[in-house]
Amino acid sequence: MIVLDTSFLYAYLNKNDSKHGIALSVMDDIEEGKYGKPILLDYVIEELLNLAINKQPFNYVKELSESVLQLKGKYLFESVMKDLSVEEIISVFIKLNEGLNKKLSFTDCAIIMYMARHQGVEYLASFDEGFGRILDKVKDGIYSRSQRLRSLTSK
């Protein structure tokens, strides 16, 4: 299975984004099942819509919201809080960001914890380079589980 991150979804849905072409190619692979069933986390949807409402006209945001809802059934919609506590995510958030200039968002840390808890989730679609500290980069837009992910959650 593959989690879809905000940066990937935003690039895929926004034709003016510099990574749009790469996102289209990656999405073709996802749609063909190369990475397993796609997963949309509630935190990612929240982050995507907050990003859009601050950067785009409302009509765009409304269409984006409707596009996300149309994915239900085709993609797995999962709640981060079903398996994780805020305390666990904050602990990882502090651990991964302390003393660094390029930081991971709270949502990014929730994704990392979600992947760590769900062994069947092998991949992440993202253009956020910060994930490279924890996951292995397969190609532009795709990360996979790593030993660093396993060691992060075994402590």
C-alpha contacts under 8 A as a table, 3 or more apart, distances in Angstrom:
res1	aa1	res2	aa2	distance
1	M	35	Y	5.81
1	M	36	G	4.11
1	M	37	K	4.70
1	M	38	P	5.88
1	M	39	I	7.08
1	M	120	G	6.14
1	M	121	V	4.58
1	M	122	E	5.82
1	M	123	Y	6.39
2	I	35	Y	5.90
2	I	36	G	6.14
2	I	37	K	6.23
2	I	38	P	4.90
2	I	39	I	5.91
2	I	121	V	5.78
2	I	122	E	6.23
2	I	123	Y	4.47
2	I	124	L	5.21
2	I	125	A	6.85
3	V	38	P	5.87
3	V	39	I	4.66
3	V	40	L	6.20
3	V	41	L	7.49
3	V	111	I	7.77
3	V	121	V	7.26
3	V	123	Y	6.41
3	V	124	L	4.79
3	V	125	A	6.23
4	L	8	F	6.58
4	L	9	L	6.71
4	L	38	P	6.75
4	L	39	I	6.14
4	L	40	L	5.85
4	L	41	L	7.83
4	L	44	V	7.83
4	L	124	L	6.01
4	L	125	A	4.95
4	L	126	S	6.78
5	D	8	F	5.41
5	D	9	L	6.30
5	D	40	L	7.91
5	D	44	V	6.15
5	D	108	D	7.94
5	D	124	L	6.97
5	D	125	A	5.83
5	D	126	S	5.19
6	T	9	L	5.14
6	T	10	Y	5.92
6	T	44	V	5.51
6	T	45	I	7.36
6	T	47	E	6.61
6	T	48	L	5.38
6	T	126	S	7.21
7	S	10	Y	5.24
7	S	11	A	6.18
7	S	126	S	5.68
7	S	127	F	5.57
7	S	128	D	6.43
8	F	11	A	5.24
8	F	12	Y	6.05
8	F	23	A	6.43
8	F	125	A	6.00
8	F	126	S	4.69
8	F	127	F	5.76
8	F	141	G	7.00
9	L	12	Y	4.98
9	L	13	L	6.02
9	L	23	A	7.91
9	L	48	L	7.62
10	Y	13	L	5.30
10	Y	14	N	5.83
10	Y	17	D	7.80
10	Y	48	L	6.82
11	A	14	N	5.25
11	A	15	K	7.27
11	A	17	D	5.31
11	A	18	S	7.35
11	A	19	K	5.54
11	A	20	H	4.75
11	A	23	A	6.13
12	Y	15	K	7.25
12	Y	19	K	7.68
12	Y	20	H	5.21
12	Y	21	G	7.79
12	Y	23	A	4.92
12	Y	24	L	5.94
12	Y	27	M	7.73
13	L	20	H	7.56
13	L	64	L	7.77
14	N	17	D	5.52
14	N	20	H	6.65
15	K	20	H	5.81
16	N	20	H	7.03
17	D	20	H	5.21
18	S	21	G	7.64
19	K	22	I	5.41
19	K	23	A	6.07
20	H	23	A	4.98
20	H	24	L	6.20
21	G	24	L	5.17
21	G	25	S	6.50
22	I	25	S	5.15
22	I	26	V	6.20
22	I	140	D	7.56
22	I	141	G	7.37
23	A	26	V	5.06
23	A	27	M	5.95
23	A	141	G	7.00
24	L	27	M	5.07
24	L	28	D	6.24
25	S	28	D	5.14
25	S	29	D	6.65
26	V	29	D	5.16
26	V	30	I	6.29
26	V	125	A	7.95
26	V	141	G	6.89
26	V	142	I	7.80
27	M	30	I	4.81
27	M	31	E	5.95
28	D	31	E	5.11
28	D	32	E	6.20
29	D	32	E	5.09
29	D	33	G	6.49
29	D	34	K	5.49
29	D	35	Y	7.40
30	I	33	G	5.16
30	I	34	K	5.61
30	I	35	Y	5.79
30	I	36	G	7.16
30	I	37	K	7.77
30	I	38	P	7.16
31	E	34	K	7.57
33	G	36	G	5.00
33	G	37	K	6.65
35	Y	38	P	7.82
35	Y	122	E	7.74
35	Y	123	Y	6.68
37	K	75	Y	6.64
37	K	76	L	7.32
38	P	75	Y	5.21
38	P	76	L	6.31
39	I	75	Y	5.64
39	I	76	L	4.68
39	I	77	F	5.98
39	I	78	E	6.93
40	L	44	V	6.81
40	L	45	I	7.18
40	L	75	Y	6.77
40	L	76	L	6.09
40	L	77	F	4.95
40	L	78	E	6.22
41	L	44	V	5.27
41	L	45	I	6.53
41	L	77	F	5.92
41	L	78	E	4.89
41	L	79	S	5.73
41	L	80	V	6.39
41	L	111	I	7.99
42	D	45	I	5.18
42	D	46	E	6.24
42	D	77	F	7.15
42	D	78	E	6.23
42	D	79	S	5.23
42	D	80	V	6.59
43	Y	46	E	5.04
43	Y	47	E	6.12
43	Y	79	S	7.57
43	Y	80	V	6.90
43	Y	107	T	5.96
43	Y	110	A	7.85
44	V	47	E	5.03
44	V	48	L	5.96
44	V	107	T	6.65
45	I	48	L	5.06
45	I	49	L	6.16
45	I	68	V	7.88
46	E	49	L	5.40
46	E	50	N	6.13
47	E	50	N	5.11
47	E	51	L	6.04
47	E	107	T	7.43
48	L	51	L	5.17
48	L	52	A	6.15
49	L	52	A	5.00
49	L	53	I	5.99
49	L	61	V	6.89
49	L	64	L	7.80
49	L	65	S	7.23
50	N	53	I	5.25
50	N	54	N	6.42
51	L	54	N	5.44
51	L	55	K	6.37
52	A	55	K	5.10
52	A	56	Q	5.38
52	A	61	V	5.98
53	I	56	Q	5.69
53	I	57	P	7.09
53	I	58	F	6.58
53	I	61	V	6.03
56	Q	60	Y	6.28
56	Q	61	V	6.70
57	P	60	Y	5.52
57	P	61	V	6.65
58	F	61	V	4.92
58	F	62	K	6.07
59	N	62	K	5.01
59	N	63	E	6.24
60	Y	63	E	5.17
60	Y	64	L	6.06
61	V	64	L	4.90
61	V	65	S	6.07
62	K	65	S	5.11
62	K	66	E	6.33
63	E	66	E	5.08
63	E	67	S	6.10
64	L	67	S	4.98
64	L	68	V	6.25
65	S	68	V	5.20
65	S	69	L	6.42
66	E	69	L	5.11
66	E	70	Q	6.34
67	S	70	Q	5.14
67	S	71	L	6.78
68	V	71	L	5.40
68	V	72	K	7.40
69	L	72	K	5.63
71	L	74	K	5.32
71	L	75	Y	5.81
72	K	75	Y	5.68
72	K	76	L	6.91
72	K	77	F	6.65
73	G	76	L	6.69
79	S	82	K	5.48
79	S	83	D	7.95
80	V	83	D	6.21
80	V	84	L	6.14
80	V	110	A	6.93
80	V	111	I	7.95
80	V	114	Y	6.73
81	M	84	L	4.92
81	M	85	S	6.11
81	M	86	V	7.62
83	D	114	Y	7.78
83	D	117	R	7.95
84	L	88	E	6.58
84	L	89	I	7.21
84	L	113	M	7.68
84	L	114	Y	7.55
85	S	88	E	5.27
85	S	89	I	6.54
86	V	89	I	5.18
86	V	90	I	6.06
87	E	90	I	5.12
87	E	91	S	6.08
88	E	91	S	5.14
88	E	92	V	6.46
89	I	92	V	5.24
89	I	93	F	5.96
89	I	106	F	7.36
89	I	109	C	6.26
89	I	110	A	5.68
89	I	113	M	6.96
90	I	93	F	4.76
90	I	94	I	6.13
90	I	106	F	7.43
91	S	94	I	5.38
91	S	95	K	6.17
92	V	95	K	4.89
92	V	96	L	5.93
92	V	109	C	6.42
92	V	113	M	7.87
93	F	96	L	5.47
93	F	97	N	6.12
93	F	104	L	7.39
93	F	105	S	7.55
93	F	106	F	6.12
93	F	109	C	5.62
94	I	97	N	5.34
94	I	98	E	5.66
95	K	98	E	5.91
96	L	103	K	7.71
96	L	104	L	7.35
97	N	100	L	5.55
97	N	101	N	7.99
97	N	102	K	7.83
97	N	103	K	5.30
97	N	104	L	6.51
100	L	103	K	6.29
102	K	130	G	6.78
103	K	130	G	6.76
104	L	107	T	7.98
104	L	108	D	5.70
104	L	109	C	6.59
104	L	130	G	6.06
104	L	131	F	7.59
105	S	108	D	4.98
105	S	109	C	6.38
106	F	109	C	5.14
106	F	110	A	6.26
107	T	110	A	4.93
107	T	111	I	6.25
108	D	111	I	5.06
108	D	112	I	6.33
108	D	131	F	7.89
109	C	112	I	4.99
109	C	113	M	6.23
110	A	113	M	5.11
110	A	114	Y	6.02
111	I	114	Y	4.96
111	I	115	M	6.14
112	I	115	M	5.20
112	I	116	A	6.17
112	I	149	L	7.53
113	M	116	A	4.95
113	M	117	R	6.19
113	M	153	T	7.73
114	Y	117	R	5.22
114	Y	118	H	6.19
115	M	118	H	5.20
115	M	119	Q	6.84
115	M	121	V	5.68
115	M	122	E	7.43
115	M	145	R	7.84
116	A	119	Q	6.63
116	A	149	L	6.43
116	A	150	R	6.69
116	A	153	T	6.71
118	H	121	V	5.66
119	Q	122	E	7.06
122	E	144	S	5.60
122	E	145	R	5.46
123	Y	142	I	6.83
123	Y	143	Y	5.58
123	Y	144	S	4.42
123	Y	145	R	6.42
124	L	142	I	5.74
124	L	143	Y	5.07
124	L	144	S	6.27
125	A	141	G	5.35
125	A	142	I	4.71
125	A	143	Y	6.46
126	S	141	G	4.90
126	S	142	I	6.09
126	S	143	Y	7.29
127	F	140	D	7.02
127	F	141	G	5.04
127	F	142	I	7.80
128	D	131	F	6.16
129	E	132	G	5.60
130	G	133	R	5.98
131	F	134	I	5.55
131	F	135	L	5.74
131	F	143	Y	7.70
132	G	135	L	5.13
132	G	136	D	5.95
132	G	137	K	6.16
132	G	143	Y	7.62
133	R	148	R	7.98
134	I	146	S	6.93
134	I	148	R	5.36
134	I	149	L	5.53
135	L	143	Y	5.94
135	L	144	S	5.70
135	L	145	R	5.42
135	L	146	S	5.14
135	L	148	R	6.85
135	L	149	L	6.43
136	D	143	Y	5.35
136	D	144	S	5.17
136	D	145	R	6.35
136	D	146	S	5.71
137	K	140	D	7.36
137	K	142	I	6.14
137	K	143	Y	4.36
137	K	144	S	6.40
138	V	142	I	5.48
138	V	143	Y	5.28
138	V	144	S	6.53
139	K	142	I	5.35
139	K	143	Y	7.14
145	R	149	L	6.49
146	S	149	L	5.27
146	S	150	R	6.72
147	Q	150	R	5.07
147	Q	151	S	6.16
148	R	151	S	5.09
148	R	152	L	6.02
149	L	152	L	5.17
149	L	153	T	6.70
150	R	153	T	5.62
150	R	154	S	6.22
151	S	154	S	5.08
151	S	155	K	6.62
152	L	155	K	6.20
